[in-house]
Amino acid sequence: MAVRIKITIGTVTVDAELLGTECAKAIWDRLPIEAVPNEWGDEFYFEIPVKMPLDKTATLNVKAGDIGYWPPGNALAIFFGPTPASSGSDPVPASEVNVVGKISGDATVLRSAKGKGPIRIYKDI
C-alpha cells in the first residue's frame, strides 16, 4: 500500500508517494530525513540511514518523477529530467535503483530548486 510523503527543497514542495515494497517501508520508517543533495543532471541524490539490497523493482529504466533507492551509496535518488547518462529526455541512473516511489504531478518543478540547500522528506499525515 502506498503512503504519502512531501519533499521540500528551498521554496519548492512536491507531493509524492512511497510504494509498498520492503525498501520503501524501510525509508518510511526513517522519515523525516534531511540532507544536502548532490546534483547529477536533473537528479537529486543523497545518502539516507537505510541499507537495503537491490530488489524485484531494480531497474535502469526510470522516468522523471520516479524516486529510487541506490544501494551502492545507500542513497535516495529523485529523478526530474535527463542525467549525464541519458541519451534522450528520460533520466538514466548511474546503476540500477529500486523504484520506491513517485512524485505526484510535474517533477520538473524541482529544476528551480537546484542549488537551493537542504532537502527534507517527511510523512504527509
A tleap script that builds the chain and sets N, CA, C and O, in Angstrom:
source leaprc.protein.ff14SB
mol = sequence {
  NMET ALA VAL ARG ILE LYS ILE THR ILE GLY
  THR VAL THR VAL ASP ALA GLU LEU LEU GLY
  THR GLU CYS ALA LYS ALA ILE TRP ASP ARG
  LEU PRO ILE GLU ALA VAL PRO ASN GLU TRP
  GLY ASP GLU PHE TYR PHE GLU ILE PRO VAL
  LYS MET PRO LEU ASP LYS THR ALA THR LEU
  ASN VAL LYS ALA GLY ASP ILE GLY TYR TRP
  PRO PRO GLY ASN ALA LEU ALA ILE PHE PHE
  GLY PRO THR PRO ALA SER SER GLY SER ASP
  PRO VAL PRO ALA SER GLU VAL ASN VAL VAL
  GLY LYS ILE SER GLY ASP ALA THR VAL LEU
  ARG SER ALA LYS GLY LYS GLY PRO ILE ARG
  ILE TYR LYS ASP CILE
}
set mol.1.N position { 0.838 -1.181 0.000 }
set mol.1.CA position { 0.000 0.000 0.000 }
set mol.1.C position { 0.884 1.247 0.000 }
set mol.1.O position { 1.822 1.340 0.792 }
set mol.2.N position { 0.598 2.186 -0.865 }
set mol.2.CA position { 1.379 3.414 -0.985 }
set mol.2.C position { 1.060 4.358 0.175 }
set mol.2.O position { -0.061 4.391 0.682 }
set mol.3.N position { 2.079 5.127 0.583 }
set mol.3.CA position { 1.919 6.131 1.631 }
set mol.3.C position { 2.402 7.470 1.094 }
set mol.3.O position { 3.316 7.531 0.271 }
set mol.4.N position { 1.779 8.538 1.570 }
set mol.4.CA position { 2.056 9.872 1.046 }
set mol.4.C position { 3.206 10.534 1.803 }
set mol.4.O position { 3.327 10.428 3.024 }
set mol.5.N position { 4.049 11.227 1.020 }
set mol.5.CA position { 5.154 11.991 1.592 }
set mol.5.C position { 5.197 13.365 0.930 }
set mol.5.O position { 4.544 13.606 -0.085 }
set mol.6.N position { 5.976 14.251 1.524 }
set mol.6.CA position { 6.261 15.559 0.925 }
set mol.6.C position { 7.774 15.690 0.817 }
set mol.6.O position { 8.520 15.180 1.653 }
set mol.7.N position { 8.209 16.381 -0.224 }
set mol.7.CA position { 9.620 16.653 -0.459 }
set mol.7.C position { 9.763 18.161 -0.597 }
set mol.7.O position { 9.116 18.776 -1.445 }
set mol.8.N position { 10.620 18.764 0.245 }
set mol.8.CA position { 10.823 20.212 0.214 }
set mol.8.C position { 12.301 20.509 0.028 }
set mol.8.O position { 13.157 19.936 0.702 }
set mol.9.N position { 12.584 21.412 -0.898 }
set mol.9.CA position { 13.941 21.932 -1.083 }
set mol.9.C position { 13.796 23.392 -1.476 }
set mol.9.O position { 13.123 23.722 -2.453 }
set mol.10.N position { 14.437 24.264 -0.701 }
set mol.10.CA position { 14.236 25.692 -0.931 }
set mol.10.C position { 12.775 26.031 -0.733 }
set mol.10.O position { 12.170 25.643 0.267 }
set mol.11.N position { 12.204 26.756 -1.687 }
set mol.11.CA position { 10.790 27.136 -1.597 }
set mol.11.C position { 9.884 26.170 -2.356 }
set mol.11.O position { 8.681 26.408 -2.464 }
set mol.12.N position { 10.448 25.085 -2.883 }
set mol.12.CA position { 9.678 24.124 -3.684 }
set mol.12.C position { 9.271 22.933 -2.817 }
set mol.12.O position { 10.105 22.323 -2.149 }
set mol.13.N position { 7.982 22.615 -2.839 }
set mol.13.CA position { 7.467 21.429 -2.168 }
set mol.13.C position { 6.655 20.626 -3.167 }
set mol.13.O position { 5.806 21.174 -3.869 }
set mol.14.N position { 6.919 19.321 -3.230 }
set mol.14.CA position { 6.139 18.435 -4.096 }
set mol.14.C position { 5.553 17.310 -3.251 }
set mol.14.O position { 6.136 16.883 -2.254 }
set mol.15.N position { 4.401 16.853 -3.673 }
set mol.15.CA position { 3.767 15.687 -3.072 }
set mol.15.C position { 4.277 14.452 -3.785 }
set mol.15.O position { 4.570 14.488 -4.980 }
set mol.16.N position { 4.383 13.354 -3.043 }
set mol.16.CA position { 4.838 12.102 -3.626 }
set mol.16.C position { 4.258 10.962 -2.816 }
set mol.16.O position { 3.601 11.175 -1.796 }
set mol.17.N position { 4.506 9.754 -3.281 }
set mol.17.CA position { 4.110 8.583 -2.512 }
set mol.17.C position { 5.204 7.539 -2.569 }
set mol.17.O position { 5.924 7.410 -3.559 }
set mol.18.N position { 5.307 6.802 -1.482 }
set mol.18.CA position { 6.210 5.660 -1.432 }
set mol.18.C position { 5.379 4.409 -1.658 }
set mol.18.O position { 4.247 4.314 -1.184 }
set mol.19.N position { 5.936 3.459 -2.376 }
set mol.19.CA position { 5.251 2.209 -2.697 }
set mol.19.C position { 5.233 1.280 -1.483 }
set mol.19.O position { 5.739 1.636 -0.419 }
set mol.20.N position { 4.660 0.108 -1.640 }
set mol.20.CA position { 4.535 -0.839 -0.548 }
set mol.20.C position { 5.647 -1.866 -0.470 }
set mol.20.O position { 5.462 -2.909 0.157 }
set mol.21.N position { 6.805 -1.610 -1.087 }
set mol.21.CA position { 7.908 -2.570 -1.068 }
set mol.21.C position { 8.635 -2.521 0.276 }
set mol.21.O position { 8.476 -1.569 1.040 }
set mol.22.N position { 9.424 -3.540 0.556 }
set mol.22.CA position { 10.204 -3.566 1.801 }
set mol.22.C position { 11.176 -2.396 1.855 }
set mol.22.O position { 11.356 -1.787 2.910 }
set mol.23.N position { 11.798 -2.078 0.733 }
set mol.23.CA position { 12.739 -0.963 0.678 }
set mol.23.C position { 12.018 0.354 0.976 }
set mol.23.O position { 12.506 1.161 1.767 }
set mol.24.N position { 10.880 0.571 0.356 }
set mol.24.CA position { 10.113 1.800 0.594 }
set mol.24.C position { 9.650 1.879 2.048 }
set mol.24.O position { 9.658 2.958 2.642 }
set mol.25.N position { 9.250 0.754 2.621 }
set mol.25.CA position { 8.825 0.741 4.030 }
set mol.25.C position { 9.985 1.096 4.950 }
set mol.25.O position { 9.794 1.790 5.948 }
set mol.26.N position { 11.198 0.622 4.619 }
set mol.26.CA position { 12.371 0.950 5.438 }
set mol.26.C position { 12.643 2.451 5.393 }
set mol.26.O position { 13.038 3.042 6.398 }
set mol.27.N position { 12.434 3.063 4.240 }
set mol.27.CA position { 12.614 4.511 4.113 }
set mol.27.C position { 11.546 5.242 4.919 }
set mol.27.O position { 11.859 6.180 5.652 }
set mol.28.N position { 10.295 4.824 4.793 }
set mol.28.CA position { 9.178 5.424 5.539 }
set mol.28.C position { 9.469 5.419 7.042 }
set mol.28.O position { 9.220 6.402 7.740 }
set mol.29.N position { 10.000 4.296 7.522 }
set mol.29.CA position { 10.281 4.150 8.957 }
set mol.29.C position { 11.348 5.123 9.443 }
set mol.29.O position { 11.419 5.400 10.641 }
set mol.30.N position { 12.184 5.650 8.542 }
set mol.30.CA position { 13.266 6.571 8.924 }
set mol.30.C position { 12.897 8.046 8.738 }
set mol.30.O position { 13.689 8.927 9.072 }
set mol.31.N position { 11.712 8.317 8.211 }
set mol.31.CA position { 11.309 9.713 7.982 }
set mol.31.C position { 11.012 10.413 9.294 }
set mol.31.O position { 10.522 9.773 10.225 }
set mol.32.N position { 11.294 11.724 9.403 }
set mol.32.CA position { 11.780 12.616 8.349 }
set mol.32.C position { 13.290 12.465 8.121 }
set mol.32.O position { 14.044 12.096 9.022 }
set mol.33.N position { 13.692 12.761 6.904 }
set mol.33.CA position { 15.103 12.754 6.519 }
set mol.33.C position { 15.428 14.128 5.960 }
set mol.33.O position { 14.677 14.678 5.155 }
set mol.34.N position { 16.561 14.680 6.399 }
set mol.34.CA position { 17.045 15.943 5.837 }
set mol.34.C position { 18.497 15.750 5.447 }
set mol.34.O position { 19.278 15.172 6.204 }
set mol.35.N position { 18.862 16.234 4.268 }
set mol.35.CA position { 20.228 16.069 3.763 }
set mol.35.C position { 20.531 17.167 2.759 }
set mol.35.O position { 19.626 17.816 2.235 }
set mol.36.N position { 21.806 17.365 2.501 }
set mol.36.CA position { 22.223 18.266 1.430 }
set mol.36.C position { 22.369 17.401 0.182 }
set mol.36.O position { 23.225 16.517 0.139 }
set mol.37.N position { 21.543 17.647 -0.833 }
set mol.37.CA position { 21.572 16.768 -2.001 }
set mol.37.C position { 22.729 17.055 -2.942 }
set mol.37.O position { 23.173 18.194 -3.090 }
set mol.38.N position { 23.203 15.988 -3.572 }
set mol.38.CA position { 24.105 16.102 -4.707 }
set mol.38.C position { 23.225 16.239 -5.944 }
set mol.38.O position { 22.084 15.778 -5.951 }
set mol.39.N position { 23.748 16.868 -6.982 }
set mol.39.CA position { 23.007 17.003 -8.237 }
set mol.39.C position { 23.768 16.297 -9.331 }
set mol.39.O position { 24.983 16.450 -9.456 }
set mol.40.N position { 23.044 15.518 -10.130 }
set mol.40.CA position { 23.626 14.816 -11.273 }
set mol.40.C position { 22.666 15.011 -12.425 }
set mol.40.O position { 21.743 14.220 -12.616 }
set mol.41.N position { 22.885 16.071 -13.197 }
set mol.41.CA position { 21.895 16.451 -14.199 }
set mol.41.C position { 20.620 16.842 -13.468 }
set mol.41.O position { 20.653 17.600 -12.499 }
set mol.42.N position { 19.505 16.319 -13.940 }
set mol.42.CA position { 18.220 16.584 -13.289 }
set mol.42.C position { 17.864 15.438 -12.344 }
set mol.42.O position { 16.823 14.792 -12.465 }
set mol.43.N position { 18.765 15.220 -11.409 }
set mol.43.CA position { 18.576 14.216 -10.361 }
set mol.43.C position { 19.182 14.764 -9.082 }
set mol.43.O position { 20.299 15.281 -9.089 }
set mol.44.N position { 18.446 14.651 -7.980 }
set mol.44.CA position { 18.999 14.876 -6.656 }
set mol.44.C position { 19.268 13.508 -6.064 }
set mol.44.O position { 18.433 12.610 -6.174 }
set mol.45.N position { 20.424 13.337 -5.435 }
set mol.45.CA position { 20.674 12.099 -4.698 }
set mol.45.C position { 21.445 12.427 -3.430 }
set mol.45.O position { 22.233 13.371 -3.386 }
set mol.46.N position { 21.198 11.620 -2.397 }
set mol.46.CA position { 21.787 11.888 -1.089 }
set mol.46.C position { 21.690 10.631 -0.249 }
set mol.46.O position { 20.759 9.836 -0.373 }
set mol.47.N position { 22.695 10.481 0.618 }
set mol.47.CA position { 22.740 9.312 1.494 }
set mol.47.C position { 21.636 9.398 2.542 }
set mol.47.O position { 21.348 10.466 3.082 }
set mol.48.N position { 21.024 8.243 2.816 }
set mol.48.CA position { 19.993 8.158 3.850 }
set mol.48.C position { 20.356 7.021 4.809 }
set mol.48.O position { 21.158 6.157 4.452 }
set mol.49.N position { 19.787 7.002 6.013 }
set mol.49.CA position { 20.130 5.971 7.001 }
set mol.49.C position { 19.378 4.657 6.769 }
set mol.49.O position { 18.727 4.134 7.673 }
set mol.50.N position { 19.478 4.136 5.549 }
set mol.50.CA position { 18.824 2.880 5.169 }
set mol.50.C position { 19.837 2.063 4.377 }
set mol.50.O position { 20.526 2.595 3.506 }
set mol.51.N position { 19.928 0.781 4.676 }
set mol.51.CA position { 20.804 -0.124 3.923 }
set mol.51.C position { 19.949 -1.294 3.432 }
set mol.51.O position { 19.511 -2.135 4.217 }
set mol.52.N position { 19.725 -1.328 2.130 }
set mol.52.CA position { 18.908 -2.370 1.515 }
set mol.52.C position { 19.589 -2.850 0.232 }
set mol.52.O position { 20.303 -2.082 -0.413 }
set mol.53.N position { 19.372 -4.119 -0.143 }
set mol.53.CA position { 19.917 -4.622 -1.408 }
set mol.53.C position { 18.983 -4.269 -2.571 }
set mol.53.O position { 17.883 -3.758 -2.365 }
set mol.54.N position { 19.442 -4.550 -3.793 }
set mol.54.CA position { 18.538 -4.447 -4.944 }
set mol.54.C position { 17.391 -5.417 -4.726 }
set mol.54.O position { 17.569 -6.471 -4.116 }
set mol.55.N position { 16.208 -5.061 -5.227 }
set mol.55.CA position { 15.041 -5.929 -5.085 }
set mol.55.C position { 14.372 -6.144 -6.442 }
set mol.55.O position { 14.952 -5.818 -7.477 }
set mol.56.N position { 13.168 -6.685 -6.441 }
set mol.56.CA position { 12.473 -7.026 -7.696 }
set mol.56.C position { 12.124 -5.799 -8.536 }
set mol.56.O position { 11.803 -5.936 -9.717 }
set mol.57.N position { 12.181 -4.599 -7.945 }
set mol.57.CA position { 11.891 -3.375 -8.707 }
set mol.57.C position { 13.132 -2.791 -9.363 }
set mol.57.O position { 13.032 -1.803 -10.089 }
set mol.58.N position { 14.313 -3.384 -9.122 }
set mol.58.CA position { 15.581 -2.822 -9.590 }
set mol.58.C position { 15.575 -2.637 -11.109 }
set mol.58.O position { 15.202 -3.538 -11.860 }
set mol.59.N position { 16.002 -1.438 -11.545 }
set mol.59.CA position { 15.955 -1.112 -12.968 }
set mol.59.C position { 16.877 0.058 -13.294 }
set mol.59.O position { 17.272 0.830 -12.421 }
set mol.60.N position { 17.203 0.159 -14.566 }
set mol.60.CA position { 17.859 1.352 -15.113 }
set mol.60.C position { 16.838 2.218 -15.846 }
set mol.60.O position { 17.147 3.340 -16.249 }
set mol.61.N position { 15.626 1.701 -16.019 }
set mol.61.CA position { 14.578 2.384 -16.774 }
set mol.61.C position { 13.667 3.166 -15.841 }
set mol.61.O position { 12.687 2.632 -15.323 }
set mol.62.N position { 13.999 4.434 -15.633 }
set mol.62.CA position { 13.176 5.288 -14.785 }
set mol.62.C position { 12.657 6.461 -15.605 }
set mol.62.O position { 13.145 6.744 -16.699 }
set mol.63.N position { 11.674 7.121 -15.059 }
set mol.63.CA position { 11.064 8.287 -15.693 }
set mol.63.C position { 11.186 9.481 -14.761 }
set mol.63.O position { 11.396 9.315 -13.560 }
set mol.64.N position { 11.057 10.674 -15.304 }
set mol.64.CA position { 11.001 11.869 -14.468 }
set mol.64.C position { 9.851 11.699 -13.486 }
set mol.64.O position { 8.738 11.343 -13.874 }
set mol.65.N position { 10.123 11.952 -12.234 }
set mol.65.CA position { 9.120 11.783 -11.177 }
set mol.65.C position { 9.336 10.534 -10.351 }
set mol.65.O position { 8.789 10.414 -9.255 }
set mol.66.N position { 10.132 9.593 -10.864 }
set mol.66.CA position { 10.407 8.382 -10.093 }
set mol.66.C position { 11.367 8.693 -8.949 }
set mol.66.O position { 12.227 9.568 -9.052 }
set mol.67.N position { 11.196 7.958 -7.864 }
set mol.67.CA position { 12.098 8.034 -6.714 }
set mol.67.C position { 12.722 6.658 -6.573 }
set mol.67.O position { 12.016 5.652 -6.497 }
set mol.68.N position { 14.053 6.618 -6.537 }
set mol.68.CA position { 14.752 5.345 -6.465 }
set mol.68.C position { 15.683 5.287 -5.266 }
set mol.68.O position { 16.127 6.312 -4.750 }
set mol.69.N position { 15.967 4.068 -4.838 }
set mol.69.CA position { 16.966 3.836 -3.800 }
set mol.69.C position { 18.160 3.195 -4.486 }
set mol.69.O position { 18.019 2.195 -5.189 }
set mol.70.N position { 19.337 3.776 -4.279 }
set mol.70.CA position { 20.570 3.330 -4.930 }
set mol.70.C position { 21.451 2.636 -3.892 }
set mol.70.O position { 22.131 3.310 -3.119 }
set mol.71.N position { 21.451 1.283 -3.861 }
set mol.71.CA position { 22.181 0.555 -2.828 }
set mol.71.C position { 23.677 0.858 -2.721 }
set mol.71.O position { 24.173 0.919 -1.596 }
set mol.72.N position { 24.443 1.057 -3.822 }
set mol.72.CA position { 25.878 1.298 -3.648 }
set mol.72.C position { 26.207 2.514 -2.766 }
set mol.72.O position { 27.251 2.541 -2.114 }
set mol.73.N position { 25.334 3.499 -2.746 }
set mol.73.CA position { 25.577 4.695 -1.946 }
set mol.73.C position { 24.623 4.859 -0.785 }
set mol.73.O position { 24.626 5.896 -0.123 }
set mol.74.N position { 23.790 3.830 -0.522 }
set mol.74.CA position { 22.726 3.964 0.490 }
set mol.74.C position { 22.008 5.298 0.279 }
set mol.74.O position { 21.783 6.058 1.221 }
set mol.75.N position { 21.659 5.557 -0.968 }
set mol.75.CA position { 21.169 6.884 -1.339 }
set mol.75.C position { 19.771 6.846 -1.937 }
set mol.75.O position { 19.370 5.878 -2.583 }
set mol.76.N position { 19.050 7.920 -1.702 }
set mol.76.CA position { 17.771 8.150 -2.350 }
set mol.76.C position { 18.040 9.024 -3.569 }
set mol.76.O position { 18.796 9.992 -3.487 }
set mol.77.N position { 17.429 8.688 -4.686 }
set mol.77.CA position { 17.590 9.437 -5.931 }
set mol.77.C position { 16.213 9.906 -6.389 }
set mol.77.O position { 15.277 9.115 -6.502 }
set mol.78.N position { 16.110 11.193 -6.646 }
set mol.78.CA position { 14.857 11.777 -7.123 }
set mol.78.C position { 15.116 12.275 -8.537 }
set mol.78.O position { 15.931 13.172 -8.750 }
set mol.79.N position { 14.420 11.688 -9.493 }
set mol.79.CA position { 14.644 11.970 -10.910 }
set mol.79.C position { 13.612 12.973 -11.416 }
set mol.79.O position { 12.409 12.782 -11.239 }
set mol.80.N position { 14.102 14.063 -12.058 }
set mol.80.CA position { 13.163 15.050 -12.596 }
set mol.80.C position { 13.529 15.496 -13.999 }
set mol.80.O position { 13.030 16.514 -14.478 }
set mol.81.N position { 14.397 14.742 -14.665 }
set mol.81.CA position { 14.775 15.027 -16.044 }
set mol.81.C position { 16.022 14.251 -16.402 }
set mol.81.O position { 16.433 13.365 -15.653 }
set mol.82.N position { 16.634 14.564 -17.535 }
set mol.82.CA position { 17.800 13.819 -18.001 }
set mol.82.C position { 18.993 13.920 -17.048 }
set mol.82.O position { 19.196 14.939 -16.388 }
set mol.83.N position { 19.765 12.853 -16.994 }
set mol.83.CA position { 21.010 12.803 -16.228 }
set mol.83.C position { 22.172 12.722 -17.218 }
set mol.83.O position { 21.936 12.547 -18.414 }
set mol.84.N position { 23.411 12.843 -16.759 }
set mol.84.CA position { 24.548 12.725 -17.687 }
set mol.84.C position { 24.599 11.391 -18.436 }
set mol.84.O position { 25.228 11.310 -19.491 }
set mol.85.N position { 23.955 10.347 -17.918 }
set mol.85.CA position { 23.931 9.055 -18.606 }
set mol.85.C position { 22.810 8.946 -19.636 }
set mol.85.O position { 22.722 7.943 -20.343 }
set mol.86.N position { 21.958 9.956 -19.730 }
set mol.86.CA position { 20.809 9.920 -20.640 }
set mol.86.C position { 21.233 10.155 -22.086 }
set mol.86.O position { 22.176 10.896 -22.364 }
set mol.87.N position { 20.510 9.501 -23.001 }
set mol.87.CA position { 20.700 9.789 -24.420 }
set mol.87.C position { 19.457 10.448 -24.997 }
set mol.87.O position { 19.436 10.841 -26.164 }
set mol.88.N position { 18.426 10.564 -24.176 }
set mol.88.CA position { 17.184 11.213 -24.579 }
set mol.88.C position { 16.669 12.060 -23.431 }
set mol.88.O position { 17.451 12.571 -22.629 }
set mol.89.N position { 15.341 12.209 -23.350 }
set mol.89.CA position { 14.754 13.075 -22.328 }
set mol.89.C position { 14.515 12.359 -20.996 }
set mol.89.O position { 14.242 13.011 -19.989 }
set mol.90.N position { 14.614 11.029 -20.979 }
set mol.90.CA position { 14.394 10.288 -19.737 }
set mol.90.C position { 15.672 10.225 -18.912 }
set mol.90.O position { 16.770 10.159 -19.464 }
set mol.91.N position { 15.529 10.247 -17.586 }
set mol.91.CA position { 16.711 10.075 -16.744 }
set mol.91.C position { 17.240 8.644 -16.838 }
set mol.91.O position { 16.491 7.709 -17.120 }
set mol.92.N position { 18.529 8.492 -16.600 }
set mol.92.CA position { 19.159 7.175 -16.513 }
set mol.92.C position { 20.034 7.203 -15.263 }
set mol.92.O position { 20.932 8.039 -15.164 }
set mol.93.N position { 19.787 6.299 -14.302 }
set mol.93.CA position { 20.626 6.283 -13.104 }
set mol.93.C position { 22.034 5.776 -13.397 }
set mol.93.O position { 22.279 5.170 -14.440 }
set mol.94.N position { 22.958 6.029 -12.468 }
set mol.94.CA position { 24.347 5.586 -12.618 }
set mol.94.C position { 24.432 4.063 -12.663 }
set mol.94.O position { 25.270 3.509 -13.375 }
set mol.95.N position { 23.576 3.391 -11.914 }
set mol.95.CA position { 23.417 1.938 -11.948 }
set mol.95.C position { 22.008 1.650 -11.436 }
set mol.95.O position { 21.275 2.574 -11.085 }
set mol.96.N position { 21.632 0.390 -11.393 }
set mol.96.CA position { 20.253 0.052 -11.046 }
set mol.96.C position { 19.821 0.638 -9.706 }
set mol.96.O position { 20.594 0.705 -8.751 }
set mol.97.N position { 18.560 1.056 -9.669 }
set mol.97.CA position { 17.925 1.544 -8.445 }
set mol.97.C position { 16.662 0.742 -8.181 }
set mol.97.O position { 16.025 0.241 -9.108 }
set mol.98.N position { 16.307 0.627 -6.907 }
set mol.98.CA position { 14.998 0.101 -6.534 }
set mol.98.C position { 14.011 1.247 -6.679 }
set mol.98.O position { 14.219 2.315 -6.103 }
set mol.99.N position { 12.953 1.049 -7.428 }
set mol.99.CA position { 11.924 2.080 -7.531 }
set mol.99.C position { 11.111 2.023 -6.236 }
set mol.99.O position { 10.484 1.009 -5.928 }
set mol.100.N position { 11.131 3.129 -5.483 }
set mol.100.CA position { 10.457 3.153 -4.183 }
set mol.100.C position { 9.305 4.139 -4.123 }
set mol.100.O position { 8.543 4.132 -3.157 }
set mol.101.N position { 9.160 4.989 -5.135 }
set mol.101.CA position { 8.081 5.958 -5.082 }
set mol.101.C position { 7.979 6.784 -6.343 }
set mol.101.O position { 8.698 6.567 -7.319 }
set mol.102.N position { 7.048 7.757 -6.298 }
set mol.102.CA position { 6.775 8.594 -7.461 }
set mol.102.C position { 6.267 9.950 -6.983 }
set mol.102.O position { 5.477 10.044 -6.043 }
set mol.103.N position { 6.737 10.986 -7.649 }
set mol.103.CA position { 6.242 12.335 -7.396 }
set mol.103.C position { 4.883 12.481 -8.064 }
set mol.103.O position { 4.682 12.027 -9.190 }
set mol.104.N position { 3.955 13.116 -7.363 }
set mol.104.CA position { 2.627 13.406 -7.923 }
set mol.104.C position { 2.723 14.719 -8.695 }
set mol.104.O position { 3.197 15.722 -8.161 }
set mol.105.N position { 2.283 14.713 -9.929 }
set mol.105.CA position { 2.321 15.945 -10.715 }
set mol.105.C position { 3.632 16.115 -11.460 }
set mol.105.O position { 4.324 15.141 -11.759 }
set mol.106.N position { 3.961 17.354 -11.753 }
set mol.106.CA position { 5.100 17.701 -12.607 }
set mol.106.C position { 6.400 17.741 -11.815 }
set mol.106.O position { 6.641 18.679 -11.056 }
set mol.107.N position { 7.228 16.732 -11.990 }
set mol.107.CA position { 8.504 16.649 -11.268 }
set mol.107.C position { 9.505 17.692 -11.741 }
set mol.107.O position { 10.444 18.006 -11.009 }
set mol.108.N position { 9.334 18.240 -12.946 }
set mol.108.CA position { 10.313 19.197 -13.471 }
set mol.108.C position { 10.347 20.495 -12.665 }
set mol.108.O position { 11.272 21.290 -12.835 }
set mol.109.N position { 9.363 20.733 -11.792 }
set mol.109.CA position { 9.413 21.930 -10.944 }
set mol.109.C position { 10.641 21.891 -10.034 }
set mol.109.O position { 11.074 22.929 -9.532 }
set mol.110.N position { 11.205 20.698 -9.822 }
set mol.110.CA position { 12.402 20.579 -8.982 }
set mol.110.C position { 13.635 21.222 -9.626 }
set mol.110.O position { 14.617 21.493 -8.935 }
set mol.111.N position { 13.597 21.467 -10.926 }
set mol.111.CA position { 14.722 22.152 -11.580 }
set mol.111.C position { 14.991 23.501 -10.932 }
set mol.111.O position { 16.141 23.925 -10.816 }
set mol.112.N position { 13.920 24.177 -10.509 }
set mol.112.CA position { 14.084 25.503 -9.893 }
set mol.112.C position { 14.654 25.410 -8.477 }
set mol.112.O position { 14.995 26.435 -7.886 }
set mol.113.N position { 14.762 24.206 -7.929 }
set mol.113.CA position { 15.294 24.017 -6.575 }
set mol.113.C position { 16.778 23.660 -6.581 }
set mol.113.O position { 17.376 23.497 -5.518 }
set mol.114.N position { 17.375 23.538 -7.758 }
set mol.114.CA position { 18.805 23.205 -7.822 }
set mol.114.C position { 19.627 24.259 -7.096 }
set mol.114.O position { 19.419 25.459 -7.269 }
set mol.115.N position { 20.560 23.792 -6.284 }
set mol.115.CA position { 21.437 24.689 -5.549 }
set mol.115.C position { 20.771 25.446 -4.418 }
set mol.115.O position { 21.333 26.416 -3.909 }
set mol.116.N position { 19.583 25.021 -4.016 }
set mol.116.CA position { 18.814 25.763 -3.006 }
set mol.116.C position { 18.950 25.222 -1.592 }
set mol.116.O position { 18.178 25.608 -0.714 }
set mol.117.N position { 19.916 24.336 -1.348 }
set mol.117.CA position { 20.170 23.911 0.020 }
set mol.117.C position { 19.596 22.553 0.371 }
set mol.117.O position { 19.358 21.725 -0.509 }
set mol.118.N position { 19.376 22.324 1.658 }
set mol.118.CA position { 18.961 21.012 2.130 }
set mol.118.C position { 17.618 20.566 1.549 }
set mol.118.O position { 16.754 21.378 1.217 }
set mol.119.N position { 17.482 19.264 1.441 }
set mol.119.CA position { 16.228 18.657 1.018 }
set mol.119.C position { 15.639 17.972 2.250 }
set mol.119.O position { 16.368 17.395 3.058 }
set mol.120.N position { 14.331 18.039 2.383 }
set mol.120.CA position { 13.649 17.408 3.512 }
set mol.120.C position { 12.537 16.533 2.971 }
set mol.120.O position { 11.730 16.969 2.149 }
set mol.121.N position { 12.501 15.294 3.439 }
set mol.121.CA position { 11.447 14.357 3.062 }
set mol.121.C position { 10.737 13.952 4.339 }
set mol.121.O position { 11.370 13.531 5.307 }
set mol.122.N position { 9.431 14.080 4.337 }
set mol.122.CA position { 8.679 13.817 5.558 }
set mol.122.C position { 7.311 13.222 5.230 }
set mol.122.O position { 6.805 13.333 4.114 }
set mol.123.N position { 6.735 12.584 6.255 }
set mol.123.CA position { 5.425 11.941 6.109 }
set mol.123.C position { 4.343 12.991 5.943 }
set mol.123.O position { 4.358 14.024 6.613 }
set mol.124.N position { 3.411 12.723 5.053 }
set mol.124.CA position { 2.265 13.606 4.818 }
set mol.124.C position { 1.057 12.968 5.478 }
set mol.124.O position { 0.226 12.335 4.828 }
set mol.125.N position { 0.982 13.155 6.804 }
set mol.125.CA position { -0.126 12.531 7.552 }
set mol.125.C position { -0.901 13.572 8.336 }
set mol.125.O position { -1.866 13.237 9.023 }
savepdb mol mol.pdb
quit
